[in-house]
Amino acid sequence: MPTYTKKKFRLSPPQVLTLGFLFMIFVGAELLWLPISYAGEGRLSFLDALFMATSATCVTGLSMINTGAHLSTFGEIVLILLVQIGGLGFMTMSTLIALVLRRRISFQERLILQEAMNHDSTEGVVRLVRKVLIYALYIELAGALLLALRWSFEMPIGQALYFGVFHSISIFNNAGFDLFGALPQRPGSLMHYVEDPFVNIVSMLLIILGGIGFIVISDLLTYPKNKKLTLHSKVVLTASAALILIGTVVILVFEFTNVNTLQPLSPMGKVLSAMLQSVSSRSAGVNTVDIASMRQATQFFIVIMMFIGAAPGSSGGGIKVTTFVILLGALLAMVRGKEEIVFFRRRISKDRIYKAITFALLSFILIVLSTMILSTTEEFSFLGILFEVTSAYATAGMSLGLTSQLTGFGKVFLIILMFVGRLGPVSLAYTLTPVPEKEHFRYPEGKITIG
């Protein structure tokens, strides 16, 4: 008589990550919904609490409320803890607990960490997690102390330390939440410090370090010993520097005579402001000038920068700078009549190119469809809706001020977009569909005329 073995049900790494993020979001929403989280009488509506929890866990920074004015200290702590867990990844935090308890990390957990860290293999992934935690702690601590030192000249030392810790975590994790709305006669974000070199430079360093990814940071720290960088690090650093420079020049040129943004500033203030907006636009969400007052050309340029995003393995979003570079490399190779994409004398494999094209095209389609849908339900300009949609999907956090005026449908739609953008559409597709079996045959080749 034949015997049947019961197949053990096991979640795939993408499914574990998806459920983990959902769990963190709903726990955060429940906490932010409590009356103790609200600074005034009453409480947030559950939809607004869910929006804020999603924005924090997905390190987006879009907000339905004035964070500093409307959240209590308890609510602010809940928010920044969600940012920290969402930025580093809940699996990274779980691994920290396991390491502290001296528990062995199973192979299944290593697979999940590999997916979460966007690592090529399970080899060395636990070691990478240890480095991530150490680097993040030191960078955030340094940023907190530097910002607290600056703000101690204008507020009590205790408040300066609290502000330093909150904003260091928020900026490093590319979330962009701020508390300055609680201070009298202060504009939002870092607009009060538009011409302050110290705050601008510290903020830009935190954003850049948070956006290039921990793999690159690890590579840079070991460079004095190894005297070499990986291809990934070379591409990320070169492309990031080029995008920051191009962004600074474009914003400076477009906004130089705009009386509502750069025109009233000193020459140094103009350069600092243009550079911070360039650095921040790809994921961080902090700003020193009013984004809504910028010219439409500048706003559309920021949409493009948000779409490109930060580096893989970071807390930033977008299609990722490496995806953009591969697409650009494919374009240049085709124009030059080359069959292969080569960076720094290294050939890029076909599967990487297919993955880049798939991810970029899926992201583009999602943003276009979402903009079209919200254009029929929300009473705002097309560019305004495109800006908010791209910001939500790319977890950039920049806003033209439309988020708090959205309908209930619009809020739910942006919640879904932030969640999809943080996980990535490809990972989410793997979560919802079974892993396809490998094909054991090939179809005959066909030809299609292109161009």
C-alpha positions in Angstrom: 0.0 0.0 0.0 1.6 3.4 -1.1 2.5 5.8 1.6 2.1 9.6 1.3 4.3 12.1 2.9 2.7 15.3 4.0 4.3 18.3 2.4 5.4 20.8 4.9 4.1 24.3 4.2 6.9 26.9 4.3 6.8 30.6 3.4 9.2 31.8 0.8 11.6 34.7 1.8 9.6 37.3 -0.1 6.4 36.2 1.7 8.1 36.4 5.1 9.3 39.9 4.3 5.9 41.0 3.1 4.1 39.6 6.1 6.7 41.0 8.4 6.3 44.5 7.0 2.5 44.2 7.2 2.7 43.2 10.8 5.0 46.1 11.7 2.7 48.6 9.9 -0.5 47.4 11.7 1.2 47.3 15.1 2.5 50.9 14.5 -0.9 52.0 13.3 -2.6 50.6 16.5 0.0 52.5 18.6 -0.4 55.8 16.7 -4.2 55.4 16.9 -4.1 55.5 20.7 -5.1 58.8 22.4 -1.7 58.9 24.1 0.0 59.3 20.7 -1.9 62.5 20.0 -0.7 65.9 21.4 -4.2 67.4 21.5 -7.6 66.1 22.6 -9.0 63.1 20.8 -6.9 60.9 18.5 -5.9 60.4 14.9 -8.4 58.6 12.7 -7.4 55.0 12.1 -6.8 55.7 8.4 -4.4 58.6 9.2 -2.7 56.4 11.8 -2.3 53.6 9.2 -1.0 56.1 6.7 1.6 57.5 9.1 2.7 54.0 10.2 3.1 52.9 6.6 5.0 56.0 5.7 7.4 55.5 8.7 7.9 51.7 8.2 8.4 52.2 4.5 10.8 55.1 5.3 8.8 57.4 3.0 8.2 60.6 5.0 4.8 61.6 3.6 2.6 62.9 6.4 -1.0 63.6 6.9 -0.3 65.8 9.9 2.3 68.2 11.3 4.4 65.6 13.1 6.0 67.9 15.7 2.8 69.7 16.5 0.2 66.9 16.5 2.1 63.9 17.9 2.9 63.6 21.6 6.4 62.5 22.7 5.1 58.9 22.9 3.7 59.2 19.3 7.0 60.7 18.1 9.0 57.8 19.7 6.7 55.2 18.1 7.1 56.9 14.7 11.0 57.1 14.9 11.2 53.4 16.0 9.1 52.4 13.0 11.5 54.4 10.8 14.5 52.7 12.4 13.0 49.2 12.1 11.8 49.9 8.5 15.1 51.5 7.4 17.3 48.7 8.7 14.7 46.0 8.0 12.8 44.0 10.5 14.8 40.9 9.7 18.0 42.8 10.5 16.5 43.7 13.9 15.4 40.1 14.5 18.9 38.9 13.7 20.3 41.4 16.2 18.0 39.9 18.9 19.1 36.4 17.9 22.8 37.4 18.0 22.4 38.9 21.5 20.6 35.7 22.7 23.4 33.7 21.0 20.9 31.8 18.9 22.0 30.1 15.7 20.7 31.6 12.5 19.0 28.9 10.4 19.5 28.5 6.6 15.9 29.6 6.0 16.6 32.8 8.0 19.7 33.4 6.0 17.7 33.1 2.8 15.3 35.7 4.1 18.2 38.0 5.1 19.7 37.5 1.6 16.4 38.7 0.1 16.1 41.6 2.6 19.7 42.8 2.1 19.5 42.4 -1.6 22.6 40.2 -1.3 23.9 37.8 -4.0 24.2 34.8 -1.8 23.7 33.5 1.7 27.4 33.4 2.2 28.5 36.2 4.6 25.0 37.6 5.0 25.0 37.4 8.8 28.4 39.1 8.9 27.0 41.8 6.6 24.0 42.2 9.0 26.5 42.7 11.9 28.3 45.4 9.9 25.0 47.1 9.0 24.0 47.4 12.7 27.4 48.7 13.7 27.7 51.2 10.9 24.1 52.4 11.4 24.6 52.9 15.1 27.9 54.9 14.7 26.6 57.0 11.8 23.3 57.9 13.6 25.2 58.6 16.8 27.6 60.9 15.1 24.8 62.7 13.3 22.8 63.0 16.5 25.7 64.5 18.4 26.6 67.0 15.7 23.0 68.2 15.2 22.4 68.4 19.0 25.6 70.5 19.3 24.3 72.9 16.7 20.8 73.1 18.1 22.0 73.5 21.7 22.6 77.1 20.9 18.9 77.8 20.3 17.1 75.3 22.6 17.6 73.5 26.0 20.3 70.8 25.9 17.7 68.0 26.6 15.5 69.1 23.7 18.6 69.6 21.5 19.7 66.0 22.1 16.1 64.7 21.5 15.9 66.6 18.3 19.4 65.4 17.3 18.6 61.8 17.8 15.2 62.0 16.1 16.4 63.9 13.0 19.6 61.8 12.7 17.6 58.6 12.5 15.0 60.1 10.2 17.5 61.6 7.8 20.0 58.7 7.7 17.1 56.3 7.0 15.9 58.6 4.3 12.5 59.1 6.0 12.4 62.9 6.2 10.1 63.3 9.2 10.8 66.4 11.3 9.7 68.0 14.6 10.2 71.7 13.8 6.4 72.2 13.4 6.3 72.1 17.2 8.5 75.2 17.5 6.8 78.7 17.2 7.1 80.5 13.8 9.2 77.7 12.3 8.6 76.5 8.7 8.6 72.8 8.0 11.5 70.5 7.4 14.9 72.2 7.5 13.7 75.5 5.8 14.8 77.5 8.8 18.4 76.4 8.1 18.5 77.1 4.4 21.7 79.1 4.7 23.3 77.2 7.6 26.4 75.4 6.2 26.7 73.1 9.3 23.1 71.7 9.3 23.2 71.4 5.5 26.5 69.5 5.3 25.6 67.2 8.2 22.2 66.4 6.7 23.7 65.8 3.2 26.3 63.4 4.6 23.6 61.5 6.5 21.4 61.3 3.4 24.4 60.2 1.2 25.6 57.5 3.7 22.0 56.2 4.1 21.4 56.2 0.3 24.6 54.5 -1.0 23.9 51.3 0.9 25.7 49.3 3.5 27.6 47.2 1.0 29.3 50.3 -0.4 30.0 51.7 3.1 31.6 48.4 4.1 33.7 48.5 0.9 34.8 52.0 1.6 35.9 51.2 5.1 38.0 48.2 4.0 39.5 50.1 1.0 42.6 51.2 2.9 43.4 47.6 3.6 42.3 46.0 0.3 43.1 48.9 -2.0 40.2 48.0 -4.3 36.5 48.5 -4.7 33.9 46.1 -6.0 32.2 46.9 -9.4 28.9 47.5 -7.5 30.6 50.2 -5.3 32.3 51.8 -8.2 29.1 52.1 -10.2 27.1 53.4 -7.2 29.7 56.0 -6.1 30.3 57.2 -9.7 26.6 57.4 -10.6 25.6 59.0 -7.2 28.3 61.7 -7.6 27.2 62.4 -11.2 23.5 62.6 -10.2 24.2 64.9 -7.3 26.3 67.2 -9.5 23.7 67.2 -12.3 20.9 67.8 -9.9 22.6 70.7 -8.2 23.3 72.4 -11.6 19.8 71.9 -12.9 18.1 73.1 -9.7 20.5 76.1 -9.5 19.8 77.1 -13.1 16.0 76.6 -13.0 15.5 78.3 -9.6 18.2 81.0 -9.7 15.7 83.8 -10.4 12.7 82.3 -8.6 11.8 84.9 -5.9 10.1 82.2 -3.8 13.0 79.8 -3.6 16.7 80.6 -4.4 16.7 84.2 -5.6 16.6 85.9 -2.1 19.5 83.7 -0.9 23.2 84.6 -0.8 25.5 82.9 -3.4 26.6 80.3 -0.8 23.0 79.8 0.2 21.9 79.2 -3.4 24.6 76.5 -3.9 23.9 74.8 -0.5 20.1 74.8 -1.1 20.4 73.5 -4.7 22.8 70.8 -3.5 20.7 69.6 -0.6 17.6 69.5 -2.8 19.6 67.4 -5.3 20.9 65.0 -2.7 17.5 64.8 -0.9 15.3 64.4 -4.0 16.3 60.8 -4.8 15.0 59.5 -1.5 15.4 61.5 1.7 12.4 63.9 1.6 14.0 66.8 3.6 14.0 70.3 2.0 15.3 73.7 2.8 13.1 75.6 0.3 9.4 75.2 -0.4 9.1 72.5 -3.1 5.6 73.7 -4.0 7.0 77.1 -4.9 9.5 75.7 -7.4 9.0 76.1 -11.1 7.2 73.2 -12.9 10.3 72.3 -14.8 12.2 71.8 -11.5 9.3 69.8 -10.0 9.3 67.5 -13.0 13.1 67.1 -12.8 12.7 66.1 -9.1 10.1 63.5 -10.2 12.8 62.0 -12.5 15.3 62.0 -9.6 12.8 60.4 -7.3 12.1 57.7 -9.9 15.8 56.9 -10.1 16.2 56.7 -6.4 19.1 55.5 -4.2 21.3 52.4 -4.2 20.4 48.8 -3.6 20.9 47.6 0.0 20.0 51.0 1.4 16.8 52.4 3.0 16.2 54.5 -0.2 13.6 53.7 -2.8 13.1 54.3 -6.6 14.2 51.9 -9.3 17.7 52.2 -7.8 20.7 54.0 -9.3 22.3 50.7 -10.5 19.1 49.9 -12.5 19.3 53.3 -14.1 23.0 52.9 -14.9 22.4 49.5 -16.6 19.5 51.0 -18.7 21.8 53.9 -19.7 24.6 51.4 -20.5 22.2 49.4 -22.7 21.3 52.6 -24.5 24.9 53.6 -25.1 25.9 50.0 -26.2 23.0 50.0 -28.7 24.0 53.4 -30.1 27.6 52.4 -30.5 26.7 49.0 -32.1 28.1 47.0 -29.1 26.6 43.7 -28.0 27.6 43.9 -24.4 27.3 46.4 -21.5 30.7 47.0 -20.0 31.5 49.1 -16.8 35.1 49.5 -15.5 36.2 46.6 -17.8 33.6 44.3 -16.5 30.8 42.8 -18.6 27.2 42.9 -17.2 25.4 39.6 -17.5 22.2 39.2 -19.5 20.1 38.3 -16.4 21.0 41.6 -14.7 20.0 43.5 -17.8 16.6 41.7 -18.0 16.0 42.3 -14.3 16.8 46.0 -14.7 14.5 46.4 -17.6 11.7 44.4 -15.9 12.0 46.5 -12.6 12.1 49.8 -14.4 9.2 49.0 -16.8 7.0 47.7 -14.0 7.7 50.8 -11.9 7.0 53.1 -14.8 3.7 51.3 -15.6 2.6 51.4 -11.9 3.4 55.2 -11.6 1.6 56.0 -14.9 -1.5 53.9 -14.0 -1.6 55.3 -10.4 -1.4 58.9 -11.7 -4.2 58.3 -14.2 -6.4 56.7 -11.5 -5.9 59.4 -8.9 -6.3 62.1 -11.6 -10.0 61.0 -11.8 -10.6 60.9 -8.0 -8.5 63.9 -6.7 -9.0 67.5 -7.6 -5.4 68.5 -8.2 -3.2 69.2 -11.2 -1.7 66.4 -13.2 1.9 67.3 -12.2 0.9 67.6 -8.5 -0.6 64.1 -8.6 2.4 62.6 -10.6 4.7 64.2 -8.0 2.9 62.7 -5.0 2.5 59.3 -6.6 6.2 59.1 -7.6 7.2 60.3 -4.1 5.1 57.6 -2.5 6.2 54.7 -4.8 9.9 55.8 -4.6 9.6 56.3 -0.8 11.1 59.7 -1.4 8.8 61.7 0.9 8.9 65.0 -1.1 5.5 66.6 -1.3 3.8 69.6 -2.9 1.4 69.7 0.1 -1.3 67.6 -1.5 -1.0 64.6 0.8 -3.1 65.9 3.7 -5.9 67.0 1.3 -6.4 63.6 -0.3 -9.7 61.8 -0.2 -10.0 58.5 1.7 -9.5 56.6 -1.5 -6.4 58.6 -2.3 -4.9 57.9 1.1 -5.5 54.2 0.8 -4.0 54.2 -2.7 -0.8 56.0 -1.5 -0.6 53.5 1.4 -0.6 50.6 -1.1 2.0 52.5 -3.3 4.3 53.1 -0.4 4.1 49.4 0.6 4.7 48.2 -3.0 7.6 50.7 -3.5 9.4 49.6 -0.3 9.2 45.9 -1.1 9.6 46.2 -4.8 7.0 45.1 -7.4 9.1 42.0 -8.4 9.4 40.8 -4.8 5.7 41.4 -4.3 4.9 39.4 -7.5 7.0 36.5 -6.1 5.0 36.8 -2.9 1.6 36.4 -4.6 2.6 33.8 -7.2 4.4 30.5 -6.9 8.0 30.2 -8.1 7.9 29.2 -11.8 9.5 25.9 -12.7 12.6 26.0 -14.9 11.8 25.3 -18.6 13.5 22.3 -20.0 13.2 23.3 -23.7 13.6 26.3 -25.9 11.3 27.6 -28.6 12.6 28.3 -32.1 13.9 31.9 -32.5 11.7 34.4 -34.3 12.4 37.9 -35.6 10.5 41.1 -34.9 11.2 44.4 -36.7 12.1 47.2 -34.2 12.5 50.9 -34.9 
